[in-house]
Structures are given as C-alpha cells and as structure tokens.
C-alpha cells in the first residue's frame, strides 16, 4: 500500500485552470381546499426556481438565482418573477451576499408556526407580533464558520430601495444591521439573532433565541424573542415534530404579548408522502386573545386539506 | 458619507474573511441534522425556495428528510442529452471521455487499484494507509461521467475511516476541498493526452 502522504501531495500538487458552471432547477405545485368557518375556497399555486452557479479558477463559487411563482395564498393571483437581485460569493468556510433582498436576521425565535400559508389564509391571526419595521434591502451579508459556530453578519444600507436593480448605499434614511450565531451545546442546537432597523421614525431592535433538540422520537424546537420600537413586546413559541411510520405530525404553539395586546396561536399539521414527490396534507390554525378584526370571511380557526407536488 | 465607508468596510472585511479556508458546507450539514434542511438558520432561502423545499421535505419519508434535497442539475442533464446519453430504452449509455479516463488512471496509478471499469468510467482504489497513522485509512472513487472533454466530466469521492477498538468506522467527514483538488489534478493529467491528440 502506498502511503497516505503520497495522496496528500497528489492532492496539493497542482492547480488546473477550469470553470464549473451549473444550472439547477426545482419546482413545486400545490392545490388545497381551504376553510374559514362558512367561507370555503380552493387554493392553488406553484413555482419554478433556477439556481445559477459557477466556480472560478481559484475555487470560489459564485451563485445567483431566479424564479417565477404563483402564490397559492396570494388573493390577487399575480404571477411573479423573482431573483437576480443579489450574488453570493463562497469559498472555504465563508460566503458573502451582496445586492438587494439581503435579509436581516429577525424572526429567529419565531418557531411556533407549523402550518403553511394556505391554512393561514383568512385566519384572523394574532393582532400584534414581535418584529422590526423592515427586514431586508440593499446591503451585504457575510456567513462564516468561527470556532465551531456558524456566524452571520448583516448590513442593509437601504431598506426601501427605489428600484429592484439597486439601492442607495449612502443616502437612505432606513438602514439595518444584525448578527446571527448558530452552535451546538451538547445535543442542543442553539441559534441567537439580533437585528436593528432605523429610519426617520422610531428605531427598532429585535433579539431572538431558538433551541432544538431531538427528543421522544421527534424534534422539539423552542424559541423566544423580544422587540423594541414600533413593536414593543415579547413572544415565545414551541414546536414538536415527529413521525408515525410515514406520517409526519407537527404541533406548534405561539404566545405573543406586544403593545399591550396578548394572543396565542396553535398549529397542527399532518402530512403523508405518496412517493414521486407527491404528498397530502391537512393543517389547522387556531388563534385566541387579541386577534385582528373578525369578519364574515375570516375566522379564528382555519384549516386546509390538499396535496403538494415537488419536481 | 459614513454609511459609504461602513458599506465599503463591510465588503473589504468580507473579502478578507473569504480568504479564510474552512468547511462551510460541513457546518451547514451539521446544522441540517439539527434543524432540518429547510429550517437551517443559515441556509438563506427566498419565500419561493422555502415553499418548494418544504414541499420536497413533506414528500420524503421521515428517514430521508435531509437527504437529496439538492435541486435537479439541468447542466448535467443537458450534457447527457447532448451526448446522446438517453437511448430509446430510457437507459443512460456509458460514455467515457478517453482523456479524462487516462488522466484518472494516471493520478491513481501510485495506489493499488481495486476497480478500473473503463466501460463505466469508474475507478476505485484499495484502502490507502499512512504508516504514521495506522488507525486511519482512505480510498478514492472516481467516476468519469462525460464523453466530452469538459471540466465537469469527472467526479471524485474521498472516503476515510477511523479504527476504534479494531473496528473500522467512517469518520463522517466530507472532503470537499481534497476532492476538488483531486479533480483538478485529473484534469491537469488529462490535458497532456488531449494536447498530444491534437498534435
């Protein structure tokens, strides 16, 4: 047998100039029956997304993406073209995203949601939840590995860019910053996030923490977050996901106390795979306490039954 | 003005960080196991991508939630179509570029070869040991996947095991950088065969 050191020398002996370009594509479609008391509807939509990437001679991966979608929960039924707004450069343990649609790390502790957007359709919803005024825009984000943790740093120079192809780097009045760290403590996964947003009005901050742990044959996730500024309060959530044979069951609970408004939300989601990328699902959301205004077409309790297909 | 400076500083700092070599993909995979692929806090999905990801996840059996979540590779598919890789039976024909094949043989020639299937374009070495670390061994798998002489026509895989109480077990690591360098070495070795054919 040859020595492993020979292998190492072979691996590092030379660099060959090359470029590796890839275009990936994925898509999905969904159709469902959706009910909010006596208001019953169908919902259907789908999307196709393209990932575009190439590798430089030095091994750096440059990627972007785009897609088209018809959101099943979008009541105006507008088809949308998305993407091409930022580019990600990645090499070694670090990636940098520059452009528009750079997201601040808010919502880290918001883990109680277990249903998709169709089951949430026509639900009154909690009247106030934790958050910042704007959580994305023109900027830069950096993600890297650091001492066993994954660290993300975010800076948004213009939260409301005037056009989708660029933003105001030095003249915008609404900006944001943030950081997100994920690590493990024993078998526990921990993520902490902090985000700020400032504009001509009151400035916002949001701090969140989420933990996840494999327990009792499933995965338990819990989160807590608080915000100051336009939305002043706190929120916690807990979610448990498990499998019974092939059936996946997820139960989530959230409780928010924001701007003197208190509400709770309970989600139940069940899904079953049929193979070939097809699954059927049933989901239900119930809210109580201070909800948004109840109308004849909305309800505190909504549900959806349907099928989704991934391609 | 200070915002411009902050923006430039952030980008410059980022570029410095990029130069640090690490294992981001490994870190992401660790987080996948904890949070799930779609809910990994450091995989940045758009709403559109997240919806598709969750639908893919929902369609998988529970035991395979995090497996094969990568999107369909259109480039590889088009290469196979262009090469006439799909016959009437729907089976993919075996097409192996001779330069990439010979380059792969050259690179692995310093090791004992367990499998060298020229028709299928597959090479696998015997276990490779290092005399200074007797409790670790590795092997190389190489697959030539293209009939054309292209840089994406060869894939390499490096698998290593650690010995623990006389039992060999996978070390669980993924050697992305080493595999990339091995691929580059094969491409470099194949170049001389390509050039000699042109001459």
Interface residues (C-beta under 8 A of the other chain):
Chain A: X1 X2 X3 X4 X5 X6 X7 X10 X11 X12 X13 X14 X15 X16 X18 X19 X20 X21 X22 X23 X24 X25 X26 X27 X28 X30 X47 X49 X50 X51 X59 X60 X65 X67 X69 X82 X83 X89 X90 X91 X92 X93 X94 X95 X96 X97 X98 X101 X103 X108 X116 X117 X139 X140 X141 X142 X143 X144 X145 X150 X152 X153 X155 X157 X169 X170 X171 X172 X175 X180 X182 X184 X189 X191 X193 X210 X212 X219 X221 X243 X246 X248 X271 X273 X274 X275 X276 X277 X278 X279 X281 X308 X309 X310 X311
Chain B: X1 X3 X4 X6 X7 X10 X11 X13 X14 X15 X17 X18 X19 X20 X21 X22 X23 X24 X27 X28 X30 X31 X34 X35 X36 X41 X42 X44 X46 X48 X49 X51 X52 X54 X55 X56 X58 X59 X60 X61 X62 X70 X71 X72 X73 X74 X75 X76 X107 X110 X111 X112 X126 X127 X128 X129 X130 X131 X132 X133 X136 X137 X138 X140 X151 X152 X177 X178 X180 X181 X182 X184 X185 X187 X188 X191
